[in-house]
């Protein structure tokens, strides 16, 4: 046996620590993985163990940096204010908000590494004589990780397990990657289990594959565009496919939760399609709560008043007040936290640094923010949080509405949206167009990690509040500099 670096030229660089004044709850990985390569070539992995590890690896999606940051911090519904010395981190957060990143950005590198590593590990499982279901699960996991590489960078490096450590991975174009991912999912579907909604849906299923296929076809006009920045054309045939895939999910027993925030709790019954079983969703409340609240947070991210103002006051998605009944974490409300904050006993909290009442404000600057600035957001409540959700039915439901609208059936799309709004306590819309649909998607799916993809599809990515670089090329991230050095088959995206 000799050792070879199996990920050489696929991923490169070191994932840097990103927090000052807070705790990273997801383990970072080094840039490459040392595996065993025998004289005969690839050495097969233990399939059950490798699959279990691959599912655990999904925890990277619940981190507040890396993959999540690239999908959310660059949009108009989240801001990462620097508060004194907190959250400065050499500008990594500010550059995401302002769209001033470059090919050396640490989170662009860490996301690139994590996603490509996970795709390769799925290759290893597929090449190790799995049974039909195991192969289908690995194909789904490969497709899921490759999807995000395609979405973020527009190209996907691909290493065969038979390649030696000195062989360069080939590079799929965006169109080629789309076709490869669709093929993986279509082949996997018949051998994946049919699973209804559950808070423990942490394994690939028919519903999860149908969900990803629906998202692929909804975005096909973007992924198949001759230019990454568009213009985009959405063919009716693709929209019809998206509708059919969502209908297949519905047929498996999924539906909207009657109470919006139940979907993110351990009591969820009808929406969870695919979740991260490893760990918890705790990063989502730590990243936004103030350090004087219970639980003590990192006093980080906030939403913008312009986004908050898109909600009707009677829309249940805007939130619920804290119970303040003396039980653990009952001082924390749900949804948007604004104004005076309280402890579990209902007593007003004072900021221990400023000695002033802790009152979250509507206004929040990107730099030089006081500790109380910004409306905070809680969807996963620390008292009853469910597992971190990667796919939930409400997103599928909205994908169908959008596909209906883009496919020319505005009436059916309006009915779909008004049914959703009624379930959330919001008033009915009289008409539906792209603008009102975009706003509705934001109200339902805020802070769930993929707003960037939606903004690009609707042509809004370069126009958000706080965006400094409004150039069209920013719809794709730069390929990390270290990846370009290690794999000459990669070519930097235009503009960088």
C-alpha positions as CSV (number, residue, x, y, z in Angstrom):
1,X,0.0,0.0,0.0
2,X,1.1,3.6,-0.6
3,X,-0.7,6.7,0.5
4,X,-2.0,9.2,-2.0
5,X,-3.7,12.5,-1.6
6,X,-7.0,11.7,-3.3
7,X,-8.3,15.3,-3.4
8,X,-5.2,16.9,-4.8
9,X,-6.3,19.4,-7.5
10,X,-9.9,19.0,-6.5
11,X,-9.8,21.2,-3.4
12,X,-7.0,23.2,-2.0
13,X,-6.3,25.6,0.8
14,X,-6.9,25.7,4.5
15,X,-10.2,26.5,6.0
16,X,-9.6,29.3,8.4
17,X,-11.1,29.9,11.7
18,X,-13.8,32.6,11.3
19,X,-15.0,33.7,14.6
20,X,-13.8,36.2,17.2
21,X,-15.8,36.3,20.3
22,X,-18.0,33.2,19.5
23,X,-17.8,29.5,19.2
24,X,-17.8,27.6,15.9
25,X,-20.0,24.6,16.5
26,X,-19.1,22.8,13.2
27,X,-15.7,21.1,12.9
28,X,-13.6,22.6,10.1
29,X,-11.7,20.3,7.7
30,X,-8.3,20.5,6.2
31,X,-8.0,21.0,2.4
32,X,-7.3,17.4,1.4
33,X,-7.9,13.9,2.7
34,X,-5.2,11.2,2.7
35,X,-6.6,7.9,1.6
36,X,-5.2,4.5,0.8
37,X,-4.3,3.7,-2.8
38,X,-3.1,0.2,-3.5
39,X,-1.1,-1.0,-6.5
40,X,-4.3,-2.1,-8.1
41,X,-5.7,1.4,-7.8
42,X,-8.8,2.5,-5.9
43,X,-9.4,0.7,-2.6
44,X,-13.1,0.2,-1.9
45,X,-14.7,1.8,1.2
46,X,-16.9,0.2,3.7
47,X,-20.2,1.2,2.2
48,X,-22.5,1.4,5.4
49,X,-19.8,3.3,7.3
50,X,-19.1,5.6,4.4
51,X,-22.8,6.4,3.9
52,X,-23.3,7.1,7.6
53,X,-20.3,9.4,7.5
54,X,-21.7,11.2,4.4
55,X,-25.0,11.9,6.2
56,X,-23.0,13.3,9.2
57,X,-21.1,15.5,6.8
58,X,-24.3,17.3,6.0
59,X,-23.8,19.2,9.3
60,X,-21.6,21.6,7.3
61,X,-24.9,23.1,5.9
62,X,-26.0,24.2,9.3
63,X,-22.9,26.3,10.0
64,X,-23.3,30.0,9.9
65,X,-20.3,30.5,7.7
66,X,-19.2,28.8,4.4
67,X,-22.1,27.4,2.4
68,X,-24.9,29.2,4.4
69,X,-23.1,32.5,4.3
70,X,-22.7,32.4,0.5
71,X,-26.4,31.7,0.1
72,X,-27.8,34.2,2.6
73,X,-25.4,37.0,3.7
74,X,-25.1,38.3,0.1
75,X,-28.9,39.0,-0.1
76,X,-31.3,41.8,0.9
77,X,-32.8,40.0,3.9
78,X,-29.7,39.6,6.1
79,X,-26.9,41.9,7.4
80,X,-23.8,41.0,9.3
81,X,-23.0,44.2,11.3
82,X,-19.6,44.7,12.8
83,X,-20.2,45.7,16.5
84,X,-17.0,47.2,17.9
85,X,-14.4,44.5,17.5
86,X,-17.1,41.8,17.2
87,X,-17.7,40.3,13.8
88,X,-14.9,42.2,12.1
89,X,-13.0,39.1,11.2
90,X,-10.8,40.9,8.6
91,X,-13.9,42.0,6.6
92,X,-15.1,38.5,5.6
93,X,-18.7,39.4,6.5
94,X,-18.7,42.9,5.1
95,X,-17.4,41.8,1.8
96,X,-20.2,39.3,1.4
97,X,-22.8,42.0,2.2
98,X,-21.3,44.5,-0.2
99,X,-20.5,41.9,-3.0
100,X,-16.8,42.9,-2.8
101,X,-15.4,39.4,-2.4
102,X,-12.5,38.1,-4.4
103,X,-10.9,34.7,-5.1
104,X,-9.1,34.7,-1.7
105,X,-12.2,35.0,0.4
106,X,-12.0,32.3,3.2
107,X,-15.7,31.3,3.1
108,X,-15.7,30.9,-0.7
109,X,-12.7,28.6,-0.2
110,X,-14.2,26.7,2.7
111,X,-17.5,26.1,0.9
112,X,-15.7,25.0,-2.3
113,X,-13.6,22.5,-0.3
114,X,-16.5,21.1,1.7
115,X,-18.8,20.6,-1.2
116,X,-16.2,19.0,-3.5
117,X,-14.9,16.7,-0.8
118,X,-18.4,15.5,-0.1
119,X,-19.2,14.9,-3.8
120,X,-16.0,12.8,-4.1
121,X,-16.8,10.7,-1.0
122,X,-20.1,9.8,-2.7
123,X,-18.0,8.7,-5.8
124,X,-16.1,6.4,-3.5
125,X,-19.4,4.8,-2.2
126,X,-20.7,4.3,-5.7
127,X,-17.5,2.6,-6.8
128,X,-17.5,0.2,-3.8
129,X,-20.2,-2.2,-4.9
130,X,-23.1,-0.9,-2.9
131,X,-26.5,-2.5,-3.2
132,X,-29.2,-0.7,-5.2
133,X,-30.5,1.4,-2.4
134,X,-27.1,2.3,-1.1
135,X,-26.0,3.4,-4.6
136,X,-29.2,5.5,-5.0
137,X,-28.5,7.2,-1.7
138,X,-24.9,8.0,-2.7
139,X,-26.1,9.3,-6.1
140,X,-28.5,11.6,-4.3
141,X,-25.8,12.9,-1.9
142,X,-23.4,13.4,-4.8
143,X,-26.1,15.3,-6.7
144,X,-27.0,17.4,-3.7
145,X,-23.4,18.5,-3.1
146,X,-22.6,19.0,-6.8
147,X,-25.8,21.1,-7.2
148,X,-24.4,23.7,-4.8
149,X,-21.0,23.8,-6.6
150,X,-22.8,24.3,-9.9
151,X,-25.1,27.0,-8.4
152,X,-22.3,29.0,-6.7
153,X,-19.5,28.7,-9.2
154,X,-21.0,27.6,-12.5
155,X,-18.4,24.8,-13.0
156,X,-17.9,21.5,-11.2
157,X,-14.6,19.7,-10.9
158,X,-15.0,15.9,-11.0
159,X,-12.4,13.3,-10.0
160,X,-12.8,9.7,-10.9
161,X,-11.8,7.3,-8.1
162,X,-9.5,5.5,-10.5
163,X,-7.5,8.7,-11.1
164,X,-4.1,8.9,-9.4
165,X,-3.1,11.7,-7.1
166,X,-1.3,13.5,-9.8
167,X,-4.1,13.3,-12.4
168,X,-6.1,16.5,-12.8
169,X,-9.9,16.3,-12.3
170,X,-12.0,17.1,-15.4
171,X,-14.3,20.1,-15.1
172,X,-18.0,20.1,-16.0
173,X,-19.5,23.2,-17.5
174,X,-22.7,24.4,-15.8
175,X,-24.8,22.8,-18.6
176,X,-22.8,19.5,-18.3
177,X,-23.1,19.5,-14.5
178,X,-26.9,20.1,-14.8
179,X,-27.3,17.0,-17.0
180,X,-25.0,14.9,-14.8
181,X,-27.0,15.8,-11.7
182,X,-30.3,15.2,-13.3
183,X,-29.1,11.8,-14.5
184,X,-27.9,10.8,-11.0
185,X,-31.3,11.7,-9.5
186,X,-33.4,10.0,-12.2
187,X,-31.3,6.8,-11.8
188,X,-31.6,7.0,-8.1
189,X,-35.4,7.6,-7.8
190,X,-36.6,4.1,-8.3
191,X,-34.4,2.7,-5.6
192,X,-35.0,5.3,-3.0
193,X,-37.5,4.7,-0.2
194,X,-40.9,6.3,-0.2
195,X,-40.9,8.3,3.0
196,X,-43.6,10.6,4.4
197,X,-42.9,13.8,6.4
198,X,-40.9,13.4,9.6
199,X,-38.6,15.4,11.8
200,X,-36.1,12.5,11.5
201,X,-36.0,12.4,7.7
202,X,-32.2,12.4,7.5
203,X,-31.8,9.8,4.7
204,X,-32.3,10.3,1.0
205,X,-35.9,9.5,-0.1
206,X,-38.0,9.8,-3.2
207,X,-39.4,13.0,-1.9
208,X,-35.9,14.5,-1.4
209,X,-34.9,13.5,-5.0
210,X,-38.1,14.9,-6.4
211,X,-37.5,18.1,-4.4
212,X,-34.0,18.6,-5.9
213,X,-35.3,17.7,-9.4
214,X,-38.0,20.4,-9.1
215,X,-35.4,23.0,-8.0
216,X,-33.2,22.0,-10.9
217,X,-35.9,22.4,-13.5
218,X,-37.2,25.6,-11.9
219,X,-33.7,27.1,-12.3
220,X,-32.9,25.4,-15.6
221,X,-33.2,28.7,-17.4
222,X,-30.3,30.1,-15.3
223,X,-28.1,27.0,-15.4
224,X,-28.5,26.5,-19.2
225,X,-28.2,30.2,-20.0
226,X,-25.4,31.1,-22.5
227,X,-24.4,33.8,-20.1
228,X,-24.4,33.3,-16.3
229,X,-25.9,36.7,-15.8
230,X,-28.7,36.1,-18.3
231,X,-31.1,37.0,-19.7
232,X,-32.9,33.8,-18.6
233,X,-35.6,32.0,-20.5
234,X,-37.9,29.6,-18.6
235,X,-39.4,27.0,-20.9
236,X,-42.9,25.8,-20.2
237,X,-41.8,22.2,-20.6
238,X,-39.3,22.7,-17.8
239,X,-41.9,24.4,-15.6
240,X,-44.3,21.5,-16.2
241,X,-41.6,19.1,-15.0
242,X,-41.1,21.1,-11.8
243,X,-44.8,21.0,-11.1
244,X,-44.9,17.2,-11.7
245,X,-42.0,16.7,-9.3
246,X,-43.7,18.8,-6.6
247,X,-47.0,16.9,-7.1
248,X,-45.1,13.6,-6.5
249,X,-43.9,15.0,-3.1
250,X,-47.5,16.0,-2.2
251,X,-48.6,12.5,-3.2
252,X,-46.2,11.1,-0.6
253,X,-48.2,12.8,2.2
254,X,-46.5,16.2,2.6
255,X,-48.5,19.3,3.3
256,X,-48.2,22.8,4.9
257,X,-48.0,22.9,8.6
258,X,-51.0,24.7,10.1
259,X,-48.7,26.7,12.4
260,X,-45.8,28.2,10.6
261,X,-43.2,27.9,13.3
262,X,-44.1,24.3,14.1
263,X,-42.3,23.4,10.9
264,X,-39.0,24.3,12.6
265,X,-39.8,22.5,15.9
266,X,-39.5,19.0,17.2
267,X,-43.3,18.8,16.8
268,X,-43.3,19.2,13.0
269,X,-45.5,16.6,11.3
270,X,-46.2,17.5,7.7
271,X,-43.3,19.5,6.2
272,X,-39.8,18.1,6.8
273,X,-38.5,16.3,3.7
274,X,-34.8,16.2,4.4
275,X,-33.0,17.2,7.6
276,X,-29.5,17.1,9.1
277,X,-29.6,14.5,11.9
278,X,-26.1,15.3,13.1
279,X,-26.1,18.0,15.8
280,X,-28.8,20.6,16.2
281,X,-29.9,23.9,14.6
282,X,-28.3,25.9,17.5
283,X,-26.1,28.0,15.2
284,X,-29.3,29.7,13.9
285,X,-30.1,31.2,17.3
286,X,-26.6,31.7,18.5
287,X,-25.7,33.7,15.4
288,X,-28.4,36.3,16.1
289,X,-29.2,36.5,19.8
290,X,-27.6,39.1,22.1
291,X,-25.1,37.8,24.7
292,X,-27.4,39.0,27.6
293,X,-30.3,36.8,26.4
294,X,-30.9,33.2,27.4
295,X,-29.3,31.3,25.7
296,X,-26.5,33.8,25.4
297,X,-25.8,34.4,21.7
298,X,-23.0,35.9,19.7
299,X,-24.9,39.2,19.0
300,X,-24.4,38.9,15.3
301,X,-26.8,38.9,12.3
302,X,-29.9,41.0,11.8
303,X,-32.5,41.6,9.2
304,X,-33.2,44.8,7.4
305,X,-36.2,47.0,8.2
306,X,-37.2,47.1,4.5
307,X,-37.6,43.4,4.5
308,X,-39.4,43.3,7.8
309,X,-41.9,45.9,6.4
310,X,-43.0,43.5,3.6
311,X,-45.0,41.6,6.2
312,X,-48.6,42.4,7.2
313,X,-49.0,42.7,11.0
314,X,-51.4,39.8,11.0
315,X,-49.1,37.5,9.0
316,X,-48.1,34.7,11.5
317,X,-44.7,34.5,9.9
318,X,-43.7,37.8,11.4
319,X,-43.5,36.0,14.7
320,X,-44.9,35.3,18.2
321,X,-44.1,37.1,21.4
322,X,-42.0,35.4,24.1
323,X,-44.0,33.4,26.6
324,X,-42.0,34.8,29.6
325,X,-43.5,32.1,31.9
326,X,-40.4,31.3,33.8
327,X,-39.5,28.2,31.8
328,X,-36.1,27.8,30.2
329,X,-35.7,30.0,27.1
330,X,-39.2,31.5,27.5
331,X,-37.8,35.0,27.2
332,X,-37.1,34.4,23.5
333,X,-39.8,35.1,21.0
334,X,-40.3,33.6,17.5
335,X,-39.8,35.3,14.2
336,X,-38.6,38.9,14.2
337,X,-37.3,40.2,17.6
338,X,-37.7,44.0,17.8
339,X,-38.0,46.4,20.7
340,X,-37.4,45.6,24.4
341,X,-36.2,42.1,25.2
342,X,-37.0,40.1,28.3
343,X,-35.6,37.3,30.4
344,X,-37.4,34.1,31.1
345,X,-39.2,35.7,34.1
346,X,-40.6,38.6,32.0
347,X,-38.1,41.1,33.4
348,X,-36.7,43.7,31.0
349,X,-33.1,42.9,30.0
350,X,-30.3,45.5,30.3
351,X,-27.3,45.4,28.0
352,X,-24.4,44.7,30.4
353,X,-22.0,46.6,28.1
354,X,-24.0,49.8,27.6
355,X,-26.0,49.6,30.8
356,X,-29.0,50.6,28.8
357,X,-32.3,48.6,28.2
358,X,-31.8,46.0,25.5
359,X,-34.1,47.2,22.7
360,X,-33.5,45.9,19.3
361,X,-33.8,48.7,16.7
362,X,-35.1,48.9,13.2
363,X,-31.9,50.6,12.0
364,X,-28.6,48.8,11.7
365,X,-25.4,49.9,10.0
366,X,-23.0,47.4,8.4
367,X,-20.0,48.9,10.3
368,X,-19.8,50.5,13.7
369,X,-23.1,49.1,14.9
370,X,-24.1,49.4,18.6
371,X,-24.9,46.2,20.4
372,X,-28.6,46.7,20.2
373,X,-28.9,47.6,16.5
374,X,-30.9,45.4,14.2
375,X,-34.0,43.2,14.2
376,X,-33.0,39.7,15.2
377,X,-34.6,36.5,13.7
378,X,-35.5,33.2,15.4
379,X,-37.1,30.4,13.4
380,X,-35.6,27.5,15.3
381,X,-36.4,28.1,19.0
382,X,-34.0,26.8,21.6
383,X,-36.8,25.4,23.7
384,X,-38.2,23.1,21.1
385,X,-36.0,23.2,18.0
386,X,-36.3,20.4,15.5
387,X,-33.3,19.2,13.4
388,X,-31.9,21.6,10.8
389,X,-34.0,21.5,7.6
390,X,-32.4,21.2,4.2
391,X,-35.7,20.7,2.4
392,X,-39.3,21.4,3.6
393,X,-42.6,21.2,1.8
394,X,-43.4,24.9,1.8
395,X,-40.4,25.6,-0.5
396,X,-41.7,22.8,-2.8
397,X,-45.1,24.4,-2.7
398,X,-43.7,27.7,-3.7
399,X,-41.7,26.1,-6.5
400,X,-44.9,24.8,-7.9
401,X,-46.5,28.2,-7.7
402,X,-43.6,29.8,-9.5
403,X,-43.5,27.1,-12.2
404,X,-47.2,27.6,-12.8
405,X,-46.8,31.4,-13.2
406,X,-43.7,31.1,-15.4
407,X,-45.6,28.4,-17.4
408,X,-48.5,30.7,-18.2
409,X,-51.0,29.5,-15.6
410,X,-51.2,32.7,-13.5
411,X,-54.7,31.8,-12.2
412,X,-53.6,28.5,-10.7
413,X,-50.4,30.1,-9.3
414,X,-52.5,32.8,-7.6
415,X,-54.8,30.2,-6.0
416,X,-51.7,28.3,-4.8
417,X,-50.3,31.5,-3.2
418,X,-53.5,32.6,-1.6
419,X,-53.9,29.1,0.0
420,X,-50.5,29.5,1.5
421,X,-51.2,33.1,2.7
422,X,-54.5,32.0,4.2
423,X,-52.7,29.3,6.2
424,X,-50.3,32.0,7.5
425,X,-53.1,34.5,8.4
426,X,-52.3,36.9,5.6
427,X,-54.8,38.6,3.3
428,X,-55.5,37.3,-0.2
429,X,-53.7,38.8,-3.1
430,X,-55.9,40.1,-6.0
431,X,-53.3,39.3,-8.6
432,X,-49.9,37.6,-9.0
433,X,-46.9,38.7,-10.9
434,X,-43.1,38.0,-10.6
435,X,-42.7,40.9,-8.2
436,X,-45.4,39.8,-5.8
437,X,-44.3,36.2,-6.0
438,X,-40.7,37.1,-5.2
439,X,-41.9,39.0,-2.1
440,X,-44.0,36.0,-1.0
441,X,-41.1,33.6,-1.4
442,X,-39.1,35.9,0.9
443,X,-41.8,36.0,3.5
444,X,-42.1,32.2,3.7
445,X,-38.5,31.2,3.3
446,X,-36.5,33.9,5.0
447,X,-33.1,33.0,6.5
448,X,-33.3,29.4,5.3
449,X,-30.0,29.7,3.3
450,X,-30.8,29.9,-0.4
451,X,-32.1,33.5,-1.0
452,X,-29.2,34.2,-3.4
453,X,-30.4,31.6,-5.8
454,X,-33.9,33.1,-5.8
455,X,-32.6,36.7,-6.2
456,X,-30.6,35.6,-9.3
457,X,-33.5,33.8,-10.9
458,X,-35.7,36.9,-10.4
459,X,-32.9,39.3,-11.6
460,X,-32.5,41.0,-8.2
461,X,-29.1,39.9,-7.0
462,X,-27.1,43.0,-7.9
463,X,-29.7,45.5,-6.7
464,X,-30.0,44.8,-3.0
465,X,-29.5,47.2,-0.2
466,X,-25.9,47.8,0.6
467,X,-24.5,46.2,-2.6
468,X,-21.4,48.0,-3.6
469,X,-20.4,46.0,-6.7
470,X,-23.5,45.8,-8.9
471,X,-21.8,44.1,-11.8
472,X,-23.6,41.2,-13.4
473,X,-20.6,38.9,-13.2
474,X,-21.1,38.6,-9.4
475,X,-23.9,36.1,-10.0
476,X,-21.1,33.5,-9.9
477,X,-18.5,33.4,-7.1
478,X,-14.8,33.3,-8.1
479,X,-13.1,30.0,-8.1
480,X,-10.7,30.0,-5.1
481,X,-7.1,31.0,-6.1
482,X,-5.6,27.9,-4.6
483,X,-7.9,25.7,-6.6
484,X,-6.8,27.4,-9.8
485,X,-3.2,26.7,-8.9
486,X,-3.8,23.1,-8.2
487,X,-6.0,22.3,-11.2
488,X,-5.1,24.0,-14.5
489,X,-8.3,22.6,-16.0
490,X,-10.1,25.3,-14.0
491,X,-10.5,28.7,-15.6
492,X,-11.4,31.7,-13.4
493,X,-14.9,33.0,-13.8
494,X,-15.2,36.3,-15.8
495,X,-14.8,39.5,-13.8
496,X,-12.4,38.2,-11.2
